[in-house]
Amino acid sequence: MKPKIIIGVVGIVAALAFLIFSGFKDNAAYYLTVSELQARTDLSPQTGIRVHGFVDPGSIRWDAEAIELTFTLYEEGDSLEVYYQGVKPDQLIDAQRLVAEGHLGADGMFHASTIMLKCPSKYETSETNRYDKAAL
């Protein structure tokens, strides 16, 4: 094989590998509980993360005109204010488990870009059910 072809193929493979790995890094989102997020100090304000917790009863505030939703997530004694701009999920209720994806703002509020509701399952362990009963 000619050296020019080998160099060209190696260059293309290296460029593709770089694009793939840099794409994974940019789209990576860490999954943390509210308590774990509160304990972390190494996260920059724009780091994409996912946080799991329970909706604090009575904390849901919906502004239909501005299409803004704020609520508090809690878990193991820690709490986190969440701000979401978008349509309020129909099934969002107090004491519900959910995962919010977004970033922690410099103001300490979590700015969610996506909210994923978690439905209770009969296949969950008793440890998970303990949190559900404590939330009610």
Buried (B, 14 or more C-beta within 10 A) or exposed (E): EEEEEEEEEEEEEEEEEEEEEEEEEEEEBBEBBBBBBBEEEEBEEEEBBBBBBBBBBEBBEEEEEEEBBBBBBBBEEBBBBBBBEEEBBEEBEBBBBBBBBBBBEEEEBBBBEEBEBEEEEEEEEEEEEEBBEEBE
